[in-house]
Amino acid sequence: MNKQNNFLIALIALVLWSCSKEKVSEKKMEISTIDNKKLVVYQVFTRLFGNTNTTNKPWGTLEENGVGKFNDFTDKALSEIKDLGVTHIWYTGVPHHNVIRDYTKYGISNDDPDVVKGRAGSPYAVKDYYNVNPDLAVNVENRLQEFEALIERSHKADLKVIIDIVPNHVARNYQSLTNPKGTKDFGADDDKTVAYNVNNNFYYVPNTSFEVPEFLNGYKPLGGESHPLSDGNFDENPAKWTGNGSRSPKPSFYDWYETVKVNYGISPDGKKDFDELPAGFENEDYKKHFNFWKDKTVPNSWIKFRDIALYWIAKGVDGFRYDMAEMVPVEFWSYMNSAIKMENSDAFLLAEVYNPKEYRNYIKLGKMDYLYDKVQLYDTIKNVMQGKGLTDHIPPIQEDLKDIEDHMLHFLENHDEQRIASPEFAGNALKGKPAMVVSATISTAPTMVYFGQEFGEDGSEKAGFGSPSRTSIFDYVGVPSLQRWVNDKSFDGGQSTKEEADLRDFYKRLLNFTINSDALMGKYADIHQYNRENTEWYNEKVLSFVRYSENEKLIVISNFNAENTYGFELALPENITQKWNLKEGKYQFKDQLYNEFSSTLVVKDKKAKIRIDIKPLQSFILQLQ
């Protein structure tokens, strides 16, 4: 699902900027990462990674367009991903979701195209949380075992494994075939005669049947192809509330009509039928949160999702990405995440949350490790990349988030966002280079890269459901730039263009530097505003800041302009030279990305300046030698 909350980032940033009284903003960053190193997440859409079929017929079948398998993630493939500078791999689309393909001989019921988006189905309409997508297995009967083997191979490659949990909604036809003993399906014990009961898993429209939405804009399931179940009907009586909260028995085409909303014990009028956390609990650790819930009665849906998470933790999964976490009460997250942490204290818990006013609640009360930094950093950098915004808007974001910056995961692409190289975004993958340097080095937060981003994939394939610019998550499709690197499953870039190989080399250099840098887990100071006020030729298309620790001192500078080279004497404020213990004299700095640029910082009369000549879309990570 493409779920965006658009905020007036530039306006917010300017207000924050004008309110800032200090020329240099320095903040001590808390450390919450394994081994005090930066983390890098590689998000891969699992069914697309190993697909070497290049047909790309709109609405094509699996046989026509191909599909990748768990087994395509070979030791070689995983080694190459690891060597890119990756610490965690997020296998997107693993839990068994709706898919238009006949697997009835394996006991799997057919799914109705009227309530499935695309032919391969949305990974966010999960049908069975205790098994995996049958498309991804070579032997469907052993699909779970094939995924367990992938977990083992990933760990062997020193990669932590993340999968999705979608707590807000499930597929309309949820049915688990492999529930552990004593586990019941969602809705199995619901009282369907009432709209709401605290222990119902769903909300209902009593005595009313569900109706398929009216399809708009010429849309037809499967592109209009004939299918025995594609008849404009879906048997659901009584109707359930739709995943995005629509209470209508006939949701809109723009609603999440393929899903139903899960009930967490909040009545239709907003009353919470569960205990709330005591005052001050935002300062307590996960153990205290776990103990708080031990003797409490909680809604049935809470227990079901906790058991699902612990099931996958027991299989070796190292963490979860939670879809639309803010649509679920924060108290549930306290209950869920504390239970997970009791089993694996290093579990990586990432949430999709778009409301900045709720960030601290979901981190401190909900015990999330990381949240998407979407509506502030991502949206602002995107505007700069598109030429609509100024780099002046970036430093205030770090100031605003300074108490939680280590919890804000940074990205430039994911499955919901447009590809950088798409005309709808930047139209040029190289415009992502300065943005990526800033995103990966400005804080201690983890960095995320979406598969194909490192090759400049443009998402232009017309797969079926939805429109180009985002690589389809709904249909069987190939990813051309990735396929050239996969090179008939040699995973060696044998068919990559020079431009693709060069871009991947950039990502590899950058990401490997970040996961090994001591300074990037240390302190941050903005020097952009200082240079805007004091340095000739320095401008709003350039961004600079410093990162430092006791052992490493860095000056990071990026040029977002795709046309102009800039030359100037970059200045360090006096308080930085004091903290770095720089006396009068000369100090050599060398770029760590390509080791081709070096310059001398001259400290004289309490002023420090270093000559910078920076080309279009170029960045330097200058390290004190």
Secondary structure, DSSP 8 states (H G I E B T S, - for coil): --------HHHHHHHHHHH---SS-EE-----SGGG---EEEEEEHHHHT-------TT--HHHH----GGGS-HHHHHHHHHTT-SEEEEET-EEE--SS--GGGT-----GGG-SSSS--TTSEEEEEEE-GGG-SSGGGHHHHHHHHHHHHHHTT-EEEEEE--SEEETT---SS--TT---TTTT--TTSS--TT-SB-EETT---------TT--GGGG---TT-SS----SSEE-BTTS---SS--TTS-TTEEEB--SB-TT--B-S----TTGGGS-HHHHHHHHHT----HHHHHHHHHHHHHHHTT--EEEETTGGGS-HHHHHHHHHHHHHH-TT-EEEE----GGGHHIIIIIS--SEEE-IIIIIHHHHHHHTTSS-GGGSHHHHHHTTTTGGGEEEES--TTS--TTSTTTTS-GGGHHHHHHHHHHSSSS-EEEETTGGGT-------SSS-TTS--SSS----HHHHHHHTTTT-S-TT--HHHHHHHHHHHHHHHHHHH-SGGGSEEEE-HHHHHHH-TT--TTEEEEEEE-SS-EEEEEEE--SS--EEEEEEE-HHHHHHTT--SEEEEEEESSSS--EEEEEEETTEEEEEEEE-TT-EEEEEE-
